[in-house]
Amino acid sequence: MVEAPAEKSKKPNPTAHLKTVPEERVMRDLIRAEAFQFAKSIDRSKQMTKPALLKLGEELLKQTGLDQQYLGFTVVAISNEFWREQVSAIDFKRRLLLLPHCLKNAEGCPADYDEFGLDCRKCGACEVADFKTKAEDLGYKVLVSEGTPIVLKIIVSGHVDAIVGVACLNVLEKAIDKILLAGIPCVAAPLLSSNCRSTSVDNDWVFDLIGLKTAPPEKVTKTYVHLMRASNKMFEEAELNQLVPRQRAKGAATDPLTLHENISYDWLMQGGKRSRPFITLAAYDALNGGKATLSADGVDISDSVKRAALAIETFHKASLVHDDIEDDDSYRYGQATLHRQYGIGTAINVGDYLIGLGYRLVSRDRKTLGAETAADILDKLADAHLKLSEGQGAELLWRDAKDKTISALEAMKIYALKTSPAFEAALYSGVRLAGPADQYEKMITDFSRHLGVAFQILNDFKDWEGDNDNKLVAGQDILAGRPTLLLALALEGLTGGDREELLAIVQGEHPRQAQNLVPRVRQLFTKADVFEKAEKLVEKYRARTEAIADAVEPTELRELLYYLVDTVLERAEPEAPQSIPQFVSLTLPLVHV
């Protein structure tokens, strides 16, 4: 039995030169046939990673004497064989067919868009119609789109369990990390070119993948999708109201008390990855044998445990409300921040309400959880609350001070206080809910500190890229005068007039108009090699988290820590916003990534 190589999350070298699709059909068929035989010895009970998959691809090419330029194509072929049985065992109605726009007739696609996407049945002028019609006749959901964010939202929503995709190797390379990390059974057919116009594909290969159907395999690959769905479901209105019944649900909509409660609950249900409650549920499951990672039937989690996981999110959401006020941010989850919608006073009070709700979610289950367990979790929540307030307080005092100098060490201390406690509280709560946590406490603290610092550095990068979630305006951190690590690295790396100019910008003393400041700061950051230095720090802290995880037992908890490192510290390339297809927005309760 071949196991995937032990490398966990090191980034592979750029592979642009390794994405050649063989021109001859005979060569493509040869690689597919070799991959079929090669994959028979892979242990499918263990999660596959992209670095491991690349190593397997290199090994297969070496065995067959084929050129390394076919690595990308070979990796897809091996991945298909790894997932084939599991995709085959999933009902057609629980599968998604993902097709690219570039397969459409380039001379003018006559098909109209309806609420389900392209209406190809009335056309039939290209492969999209053929594939879409066959898949829909079998019961598939079909999406003609690019990119992975929307696909992951559909998966997490719980309505799709497998993906059959058609895409160019460039898109597949971007998608494969997310697909593998989530443990989503997926097979794909690469397009024969990447020119994004009137491209083609081996049609029979696509039809073969669409029609896969067999009995369930003996071994299934471990996946966190079931726990992701359980975490997401807690914030759907029906389950949230069942877990935390509203006190004034029957009151008049115009009643101020009812209105305030509705605002609080609506905000709690808004966006976010639900990563913190997921961590709590996953840690709890890991110390109970990891049953939920093998089957949806294994997600046997009591309401008391779910409420403890909910408490983590209420604290997080409260901190976001207060943080947005203190920073006067404009957007959160792609829409106006709470204080911009309802005013500062109401927003502050909503945050306070959510903090109280979080404590109550744990305290009122003390008889079920056990008094000591509840007390330990409440103590950890209080500790996290204090640390977060210290970190935010330090940031505010720096912002209001006349002297805006800051060192990288000082910035990272603030990061450790602002970001790490939430991860620590979430991980500790899950462990403590499963039993005594004494042997894990130091590990949890150290792991969370390194993870939180690295996560916050990556969040700083978002400010210079813009994103579809929180920061729709690039350079907000500089304009708001926040003490970021990027700023600290720039102040340490610049000298003379450049350093004085940057300080003047941060201190609001620069004569330039605001709209001209961000491009200039980017120039100064680039001159000081800020982005490269920050990238190295992320990798340093990533290595520290992995080293801590290496020594953790049991295996289920160790593997969860590796998974958290890979997912929390994932750095996705910015993608253009996509409209959500109607079949998703009408029927699926999506998570905003």
C-alpha positions as CSV (number, residue, x, y, z in Angstrom):
1,M,0.0,0.0,0.0
2,V,1.5,3.3,-1.1
3,E,1.0,6.2,1.3
4,A,1.1,9.8,0.2
5,P,4.4,11.4,1.0
6,A,4.7,12.9,4.5
7,E,5.2,16.5,3.4
8,K,2.4,18.6,4.9
9,S,2.1,22.1,3.5
10,K,5.3,23.4,2.0
11,K,4.5,25.4,-1.1
12,P,5.6,23.6,-4.3
13,N,7.8,25.4,-6.8
14,P,6.1,27.3,-9.6
15,T,4.9,24.9,-12.2
16,A,4.0,27.1,-15.2
17,H,6.5,25.2,-17.4
18,L,4.9,21.8,-16.3
19,K,1.4,22.5,-17.6
20,T,1.6,21.1,-21.1
21,V,-1.3,19.0,-22.3
22,P,0.0,16.3,-24.7
23,E,-0.9,17.2,-28.2
24,E,-1.4,13.6,-29.4
25,R,-4.4,11.6,-28.1
26,V,-2.4,8.5,-27.9
27,M,-0.1,10.2,-25.4
28,R,-3.0,11.4,-23.3
29,D,-4.5,7.9,-23.2
30,L,-1.1,6.4,-22.3
31,I,-0.8,8.7,-19.3
32,R,-4.3,8.0,-18.2
33,A,-3.8,4.3,-18.4
34,E,-0.5,4.5,-16.5
35,A,-2.2,6.6,-13.8
36,F,-5.0,4.0,-13.5
37,Q,-2.4,1.2,-12.7
38,F,-0.2,3.5,-10.6
39,A,-3.0,4.7,-8.4
40,K,-4.1,1.1,-7.4
41,S,-1.5,1.1,-4.6
42,I,-2.4,4.5,-3.1
43,D,-3.9,4.4,0.4
44,R,-7.3,6.2,-0.1
45,S,-8.1,6.3,3.6
46,K,-5.5,9.1,4.0
47,Q,-6.0,12.7,2.8
48,M,-4.1,13.7,-0.2
49,T,-2.2,17.0,-0.4
50,K,-1.0,18.9,-3.4
51,P,2.7,18.5,-2.6
52,A,2.1,14.7,-2.2
53,L,0.2,14.6,-5.5
54,L,3.0,16.4,-7.3
55,K,5.5,13.9,-6.0
56,L,3.4,11.0,-7.2
57,G,3.2,12.7,-10.6
58,E,6.9,13.1,-10.8
59,E,7.4,9.4,-9.8
60,L,5.0,8.2,-12.5
61,L,6.7,10.3,-15.2
62,K,10.0,9.0,-14.1
63,Q,8.8,5.3,-14.2
64,T,7.4,5.8,-17.7
65,G,10.2,7.9,-19.1
66,L,7.9,10.7,-20.0
67,D,8.9,14.4,-20.0
68,Q,8.3,16.5,-16.9
69,Q,6.4,19.0,-18.9
70,Y,3.4,16.7,-18.6
71,L,3.4,16.9,-14.8
72,G,0.2,18.9,-14.5
73,F,-1.7,16.6,-16.8
74,T,-0.3,13.5,-15.0
75,V,-1.3,14.9,-11.6
76,V,-4.9,15.4,-12.8
77,A,-5.0,11.8,-14.1
78,I,-3.7,10.4,-10.8
79,S,-6.1,12.6,-8.8
80,N,-9.0,11.2,-10.9
81,E,-8.0,7.6,-10.1
82,F,-7.6,8.5,-6.4
83,W,-11.2,9.8,-6.3
84,R,-12.9,7.7,-9.0
85,E,-14.5,5.1,-6.8
86,Q,-15.8,7.7,-4.3
87,V,-17.3,9.9,-7.0
88,S,-18.8,6.8,-8.6
89,A,-20.6,5.8,-5.4
90,I,-22.3,9.2,-4.9
91,D,-25.8,9.7,-6.3
92,F,-26.0,11.7,-9.5
93,K,-28.4,14.1,-7.7
94,R,-25.7,14.9,-5.2
95,R,-23.1,15.8,-7.9
96,L,-22.1,19.1,-9.5
97,L,-20.9,19.4,-13.1
98,L,-18.6,22.4,-13.4
99,L,-18.1,23.6,-17.0
100,P,-15.9,26.5,-18.3
101,H,-17.3,29.5,-20.3
102,C,-14.6,29.0,-22.9
103,L,-16.2,25.8,-24.2
104,K,-19.0,27.9,-25.5
105,N,-19.2,28.7,-29.2
106,A,-16.8,31.6,-29.6
107,E,-18.6,33.1,-32.6
108,G,-21.6,34.1,-30.4
109,C,-23.4,31.7,-28.1
110,P,-27.1,31.9,-28.9
111,A,-28.2,30.3,-25.6
112,D,-30.1,32.4,-23.1
113,Y,-29.5,32.5,-19.4
114,D,-32.3,31.4,-17.2
115,E,-32.5,31.1,-13.4
116,F,-30.3,27.9,-13.7
117,G,-27.6,29.4,-15.9
118,L,-27.2,28.7,-19.7
119,D,-30.3,27.2,-21.3
120,C,-28.5,24.9,-23.7
121,R,-31.3,22.6,-24.7
122,K,-32.6,25.0,-27.2
123,C,-29.2,25.4,-28.8
124,G,-26.8,22.4,-29.0
125,A,-24.2,24.3,-30.9
126,C,-21.2,23.3,-28.7
127,E,-20.0,20.7,-26.2
128,V,-21.5,22.6,-23.3
129,A,-24.9,21.7,-24.4
130,D,-24.0,18.0,-24.8
131,F,-22.4,17.7,-21.4
132,K,-25.0,19.8,-19.7
133,T,-27.9,17.9,-21.1
134,K,-26.5,14.5,-20.3
135,A,-25.6,15.5,-16.7
136,E,-29.0,17.1,-16.1
137,D,-30.8,14.1,-17.4
138,L,-28.9,12.0,-14.8
139,G,-29.8,14.5,-12.0
140,Y,-26.7,16.6,-11.8
141,K,-26.6,20.2,-10.8
142,V,-24.7,22.0,-13.6
143,L,-22.8,25.3,-13.3
144,V,-21.0,27.1,-16.2
145,S,-18.5,29.2,-14.3
146,E,-14.9,29.7,-13.4
147,G,-13.1,29.7,-10.0
148,T,-13.4,27.7,-6.8
149,P,-15.0,30.1,-4.2
150,I,-18.5,29.5,-5.4
151,V,-18.0,25.8,-5.7
152,L,-16.8,25.5,-2.0
153,K,-19.8,27.5,-0.9
154,I,-22.1,25.0,-2.7
155,I,-20.2,22.1,-1.1
156,V,-20.3,23.5,2.4
157,S,-24.0,24.3,2.0
158,G,-24.6,20.5,2.1
159,H,-26.4,20.0,-1.3
160,V,-23.5,18.6,-3.3
161,D,-21.1,15.8,-2.4
162,A,-18.9,15.4,-5.4
163,I,-17.7,17.4,-8.4
164,V,-17.0,16.5,-12.0
165,G,-15.1,19.4,-13.6
166,V,-13.8,20.5,-17.0
167,A,-11.1,23.3,-16.9
168,C,-7.7,24.2,-18.2
169,L,-4.7,23.1,-16.3
170,N,-4.1,26.6,-14.9
171,V,-7.6,26.6,-13.2
172,L,-7.2,23.0,-12.0
173,E,-3.9,23.9,-10.4
174,K,-5.5,26.7,-8.5
175,A,-8.5,24.6,-7.5
176,I,-6.7,21.5,-6.4
177,D,-5.4,22.8,-3.1
178,K,-8.9,23.7,-1.9
179,I,-10.5,20.6,-3.2
180,L,-7.9,18.3,-1.6
181,L,-8.0,20.2,1.7
182,A,-11.7,20.0,2.0
183,G,-11.7,16.3,1.1
184,I,-14.3,16.7,-1.7
185,P,-14.4,13.8,-4.1
186,C,-13.6,15.3,-7.5
187,V,-12.6,14.2,-11.0
188,A,-11.8,16.5,-13.9
189,A,-10.9,16.5,-17.6
190,P,-8.3,19.1,-18.6
191,L,-9.0,21.3,-21.6
192,L,-6.6,20.7,-24.5
193,S,-5.4,24.4,-24.5
194,S,-5.5,27.4,-22.2
195,N,-6.2,30.1,-24.7
196,C,-9.7,30.7,-23.2
197,R,-11.3,30.9,-26.6
198,S,-12.9,28.1,-28.6
199,T,-10.9,25.5,-26.8
200,S,-11.7,21.8,-26.8
201,V,-11.6,18.7,-24.6
202,D,-11.6,14.9,-25.0
203,N,-15.4,14.6,-25.2
204,D,-15.5,10.9,-24.5
205,W,-13.4,11.4,-21.4
206,V,-15.9,13.9,-20.0
207,F,-18.9,11.7,-20.8
208,D,-17.1,8.8,-19.0
209,L,-16.6,11.0,-15.9
210,I,-20.2,12.2,-15.9
211,G,-21.5,8.7,-16.1
212,L,-19.4,7.1,-13.4
213,K,-21.5,4.8,-11.2
214,T,-20.5,2.0,-8.9
215,A,-21.2,0.7,-5.4
216,P,-19.6,2.5,-2.4
217,P,-15.9,1.7,-2.0
218,E,-14.6,-0.2,1.1
219,K,-12.4,2.7,2.1
220,V,-13.3,6.4,2.1
221,T,-11.0,9.3,2.3
222,K,-11.0,11.4,5.5
223,T,-12.8,14.7,5.0
224,Y,-13.8,17.7,7.2
225,V,-16.7,18.6,5.0
226,H,-19.3,17.0,7.4
227,L,-18.0,19.1,10.3
228,M,-17.8,22.2,8.1
229,R,-21.5,21.7,7.2
230,A,-22.4,21.1,10.8
231,S,-20.7,24.4,11.8
232,N,-22.4,26.2,9.0
233,K,-25.8,24.8,9.8
234,M,-25.7,26.2,13.3
235,F,-26.0,29.7,11.8
236,E,-29.0,28.9,9.7
237,E,-32.0,30.5,11.1
238,A,-34.0,27.3,12.0
239,E,-31.1,25.6,13.9
240,L,-29.9,28.8,15.5
241,N,-33.4,29.5,16.9
242,Q,-33.5,26.0,18.1
243,L,-30.1,26.1,19.9
244,V,-30.6,29.7,21.2
245,P,-34.3,30.5,21.2
246,R,-35.1,34.2,20.8
247,Q,-36.6,35.7,23.9
248,R,-39.0,38.0,21.9
249,A,-39.7,36.0,18.8
250,K,-43.4,36.6,19.1
251,G,-43.1,40.3,19.7
252,A,-44.2,43.0,17.2
253,A,-41.6,43.8,14.6
254,T,-41.8,47.5,15.6
255,D,-41.1,46.7,19.2
256,P,-37.6,48.2,20.0
257,L,-36.6,45.1,22.1
258,T,-37.6,42.7,19.3
259,L,-35.9,44.9,16.7
260,H,-32.6,44.9,18.8
261,E,-32.7,41.1,19.2
262,N,-33.3,40.7,15.4
263,I,-30.4,42.9,14.5
264,S,-28.1,40.9,16.9
265,Y,-29.3,37.5,15.5
266,D,-29.1,38.7,11.9
267,W,-25.5,39.9,12.5
268,L,-24.6,36.5,14.1
269,M,-25.9,34.8,11.0
270,Q,-24.0,37.1,8.6
271,G,-21.0,35.8,6.6
272,G,-17.6,34.5,7.8
273,K,-15.9,31.2,7.4
274,R,-17.3,29.8,10.7
275,S,-13.7,28.7,11.2
276,R,-13.7,29.1,15.0
277,P,-16.8,27.0,15.8
278,F,-15.6,24.5,13.2
279,I,-12.3,24.2,15.2
280,T,-14.3,23.5,18.4
281,L,-16.4,20.8,16.8
282,A,-13.4,19.3,14.9
283,A,-11.2,19.2,18.1
284,Y,-14.1,17.6,20.0
285,D,-14.6,15.0,17.2
286,A,-10.8,14.3,16.9
287,L,-10.6,13.3,20.6
288,N,-13.7,11.1,20.2
289,G,-12.2,9.0,17.4
290,G,-12.7,11.3,14.4
291,K,-15.9,9.6,13.4
292,A,-17.3,12.7,11.7
293,T,-14.4,12.8,9.3
294,L,-15.4,9.5,7.8
295,S,-19.1,9.8,7.5
296,A,-22.0,12.3,7.8
297,D,-23.6,9.7,10.2
298,G,-20.6,10.2,12.5
299,V,-21.6,13.9,13.2
300,D,-23.2,13.0,16.5
301,I,-22.7,16.2,18.5
302,S,-25.0,17.3,21.3
303,D,-26.7,20.6,21.5
304,S,-24.6,21.5,24.5
305,V,-21.4,21.1,22.5
306,K,-22.8,23.0,19.6
307,R,-23.8,25.9,22.0
308,A,-20.2,26.0,23.3
309,A,-19.0,26.3,19.7
310,L,-21.6,29.0,19.0
311,A,-20.2,30.9,22.0
312,I,-16.8,31.2,20.2
313,E,-18.5,32.9,17.3
314,T,-20.6,35.3,19.4
315,F,-17.4,36.6,20.9
316,H,-15.8,36.9,17.5
317,K,-18.8,38.7,16.0
318,A,-18.9,41.1,19.0
319,S,-15.2,41.9,18.5
320,L,-15.8,42.6,14.8
321,V,-18.6,45.1,15.6
322,H,-16.4,47.0,18.1
323,D,-13.3,46.8,15.9
324,D,-15.2,48.2,12.9
325,I,-16.4,51.1,15.1
326,E,-13.0,51.8,16.5
327,D,-11.4,51.7,13.0
328,D,-14.4,53.3,11.3
329,D,-14.4,50.6,8.7
330,S,-16.9,50.9,5.8
331,Y,-17.4,47.3,4.9
332,R,-17.7,43.9,6.5
333,Y,-18.7,40.8,4.5
334,G,-19.1,42.8,1.4
335,Q,-21.7,45.2,2.9
336,A,-21.9,48.3,5.1
337,T,-20.6,47.7,8.6
338,L,-23.1,47.5,11.4
339,H,-22.4,51.0,12.8
340,R,-22.9,52.5,9.3
341,Q,-26.3,50.8,9.1
342,Y,-27.7,51.5,12.6
343,G,-25.4,54.0,14.2
344,I,-22.5,53.7,16.6
345,G,-24.6,53.4,19.8
346,T,-26.7,50.6,18.5
347,A,-23.7,48.8,17.1
348,I,-21.8,49.0,20.4
349,N,-24.8,47.6,22.3
350,V,-25.2,44.7,19.8
351,G,-21.6,43.8,20.4
352,D,-22.1,43.9,24.2
353,Y,-25.3,41.8,23.8
354,L,-23.4,39.1,21.9
355,I,-20.7,39.0,24.6
356,G,-23.3,38.3,27.2
357,L,-25.0,35.8,25.0
358,G,-21.7,33.9,24.5
359,Y,-21.1,33.5,28.3
360,R,-24.7,32.4,28.8
361,L,-24.5,29.7,26.1
362,V,-21.9,27.9,28.2
363,S,-23.0,28.8,31.7
364,R,-26.6,27.6,31.2
365,D,-25.3,24.1,30.1
366,R,-23.1,23.6,33.2
367,K,-25.3,20.7,34.4
368,T,-25.0,18.9,31.1
369,L,-21.3,19.7,30.4
370,G,-20.3,19.4,34.0
371,A,-19.6,22.3,36.3
372,E,-15.8,22.0,36.0
373,T,-15.9,21.7,32.2
374,A,-18.1,24.7,32.0
375,A,-16.0,26.7,34.4
376,D,-12.8,25.9,32.5
377,I,-14.3,26.9,29.2
378,L,-15.7,30.1,30.6
379,D,-12.3,30.9,32.1
380,K,-10.7,30.4,28.7
381,L,-13.3,32.6,27.1
382,A,-12.7,35.4,29.7
383,D,-8.9,35.1,29.2
384,A,-9.4,35.4,25.4
385,H,-11.7,38.4,25.9
386,L,-9.1,40.2,28.1
387,K,-6.2,39.5,25.7
388,L,-8.2,40.7,22.7
389,S,-9.1,43.9,24.6
390,E,-5.4,44.4,25.5
391,G,-4.3,44.0,21.9
392,Q,-7.0,46.3,20.6
393,G,-6.3,48.8,23.4
394,A,-2.6,48.8,22.5
395,E,-3.5,49.4,18.8
396,L,-5.8,52.3,19.7
397,L,-3.3,53.9,22.0
398,W,-0.7,53.7,19.2
399,R,-3.1,55.1,16.7
400,D,-3.9,58.1,18.9
401,A,-0.3,58.8,19.9
402,K,1.7,61.5,18.2
403,D,4.7,59.3,17.6
404,K,3.8,56.6,15.1
405,T,7.0,54.6,15.1
406,I,6.6,50.9,15.7
407,S,8.9,47.9,15.5
408,A,8.1,44.5,14.0
409,L,8.3,42.9,17.4
410,E,5.8,45.4,18.8
411,A,3.4,44.8,15.9
412,M,3.6,41.0,16.3
413,K,2.9,41.3,20.1
414,I,-0.3,43.2,19.2
415,Y,-1.2,40.5,16.6
416,A,-0.6,37.7,19.1
417,L,-3.1,39.4,21.5
418,K,-5.7,40.4,18.9
419,T,-5.9,37.2,16.8
420,S,-4.5,34.2,18.6
421,P,-6.9,34.2,21.6
422,A,-9.9,33.3,19.4
423,F,-8.1,30.3,17.9
424,E,-6.9,29.3,21.4
425,A,-10.4,29.5,22.9
426,A,-11.9,27.6,20.0
427,L,-9.3,24.8,20.1
428,Y,-9.2,24.6,23.9
429,S,-13.0,24.4,24.1
430,G,-13.2,21.5,21.8
431,V,-10.5,19.6,23.6
432,R,-12.0,20.4,27.1
433,L,-15.5,19.3,25.9
434,A,-14.0,15.9,25.1
435,G,-12.3,15.5,28.5
436,P,-9.4,16.8,30.7
437,A,-7.2,19.3,28.8
438,D,-4.2,19.7,31.1
439,Q,-1.8,17.8,28.8
440,Y,-2.8,20.0,25.8
441,E,-2.9,23.5,27.4
442,K,0.7,24.6,26.5
443,M,0.5,23.1,23.1
444,I,-2.8,24.9,22.4
445,T,-1.4,28.2,23.5
446,D,1.8,28.0,21.5
447,F,0.1,26.6,18.4
448,S,-2.6,29.3,18.5
449,R,-0.1,32.1,19.0
450,H,2.0,31.2,16.0
451,L,-1.1,30.4,13.9
452,G,-2.7,33.7,14.8
453,V,0.3,35.8,14.0
454,A,0.7,34.2,10.6
455,F,-3.0,34.6,9.9
456,Q,-2.9,38.3,10.8
457,I,0.1,38.9,8.5
458,L,-1.8,37.3,5.6
459,N,-4.7,39.5,6.5
460,D,-2.4,42.5,6.1
461,F,-1.8,41.4,2.5
462,K,-5.5,41.5,1.8
463,D,-5.4,45.2,2.5
464,W,-3.2,45.7,-0.5
465,E,-5.1,43.3,-2.8
466,G,-8.7,44.1,-1.8
467,D,-11.0,41.2,-1.4
468,N,-14.6,40.2,-1.8
469,D,-15.3,39.8,2.0
470,N,-14.3,42.6,4.3
471,K,-11.9,45.1,2.7
472,L,-13.3,46.4,-0.6
473,V,-10.9,49.4,-0.5
474,A,-7.2,48.7,-0.8
475,G,-4.9,50.6,1.6
476,Q,-7.5,51.0,4.4
477,D,-5.0,50.1,7.1
478,I,-2.7,53.0,6.1
479,L,-5.5,55.5,5.7
480,A,-6.9,54.4,9.1
481,G,-3.5,54.6,10.8
482,R,-3.3,51.0,12.0
483,P,-0.1,49.5,13.4
484,T,0.5,46.7,10.9
485,L,3.6,44.5,10.6
486,L,3.9,45.8,7.0
487,L,4.3,49.3,8.3
488,A,6.7,48.3,11.0
489,L,8.9,46.4,8.4
490,A,8.8,49.5,6.2
491,L,9.9,51.8,9.0
492,E,12.7,49.4,9.9
493,G,13.8,49.0,6.3
494,L,13.6,52.6,5.0
495,T,16.1,55.4,5.9
496,G,16.4,59.1,5.5
497,G,13.7,61.0,3.5
498,D,11.8,57.8,2.6
499,R,11.3,56.9,6.3
500,E,10.3,60.5,7.2
501,E,7.8,60.6,4.4
502,L,6.2,57.4,5.5
503,L,5.9,58.6,9.0
504,A,4.4,61.9,7.8
505,I,1.8,59.9,5.8
506,V,0.9,57.7,8.9
507,Q,0.8,60.8,11.2
508,G,-1.5,62.7,8.8
509,E,1.1,65.3,8.1
510,H,1.7,64.6,4.4
511,P,0.6,67.3,1.9
512,R,-0.6,64.8,-0.8
513,Q,-4.3,64.2,-1.2
514,A,-5.6,61.0,0.3
515,Q,-6.2,59.3,-3.1
516,N,-2.6,59.7,-4.0
517,L,-1.2,58.4,-0.7
518,V,-1.9,54.7,-1.1
519,P,0.1,54.3,-4.4
520,R,3.0,56.2,-2.8
521,V,2.9,53.9,0.3
522,R,2.9,50.9,-2.0
523,Q,6.1,52.2,-3.6
524,L,7.7,52.8,-0.2
525,F,6.7,49.3,1.0
526,T,8.1,47.8,-2.2
527,K,11.4,49.7,-1.9
528,A,11.8,48.3,1.7
529,D,11.0,44.7,0.5
530,V,8.2,44.6,2.9
531,F,6.0,42.1,1.1
532,E,8.9,39.6,0.6
533,K,9.9,39.9,4.3
534,A,6.4,39.4,5.5
535,E,6.1,36.3,3.3
536,K,9.2,34.8,4.9
537,L,7.7,35.6,8.4
538,V,4.5,33.7,7.4
539,E,6.5,30.7,6.4
540,K,8.5,30.9,9.6
541,Y,5.4,30.9,11.8
542,R,3.9,28.2,9.6
543,A,6.9,26.0,10.3
544,R,6.6,26.6,14.0
545,T,3.0,25.5,14.0
546,E,3.8,22.4,12.1
547,A,6.7,21.5,14.4
548,I,4.3,21.8,17.4
549,A,1.7,19.6,15.6
550,D,4.3,16.9,14.8
551,A,4.4,15.9,18.5
552,V,0.7,15.8,19.2
553,E,-1.2,12.6,19.9
554,P,-3.7,11.1,19.0
555,T,-3.3,11.0,15.3
556,E,-6.8,12.5,14.7
557,L,-5.9,15.7,16.6
558,R,-2.5,15.9,15.0
559,E,-4.0,15.7,11.5
560,L,-6.6,18.4,12.5
561,L,-3.8,20.7,13.5
562,Y,-2.1,20.1,10.1
563,Y,-5.4,20.8,8.4
564,L,-5.8,24.1,10.3
565,V,-2.4,25.3,9.3
566,D,-3.1,24.6,5.7
567,T,-6.6,26.2,5.6
568,V,-6.1,29.1,8.0
569,L,-2.9,30.1,6.3
570,E,-4.0,29.5,2.8
571,R,-3.2,32.4,0.5
572,A,-5.6,32.4,-2.4
573,E,-5.0,34.5,-5.4
574,P,-7.6,37.4,-5.6
575,E,-10.4,36.5,-7.9
576,A,-13.0,38.7,-9.5
577,P,-16.4,38.7,-7.9
578,Q,-18.8,36.2,-9.4
579,S,-22.6,36.2,-9.5
580,I,-24.1,33.3,-7.6
581,P,-26.3,31.2,-9.9
582,Q,-30.0,31.3,-9.0
583,F,-30.2,27.6,-8.2
584,V,-27.7,28.3,-5.4
585,S,-29.0,31.6,-4.1
586,L,-32.6,30.4,-3.9
587,T,-32.1,27.0,-2.3
588,L,-28.7,26.9,-0.6
589,P,-27.8,28.7,2.6
590,L,-24.3,29.8,1.6
591,V,-21.3,30.6,3.7
592,H,-19.4,33.7,2.8
593,V,-15.8,32.7,2.5
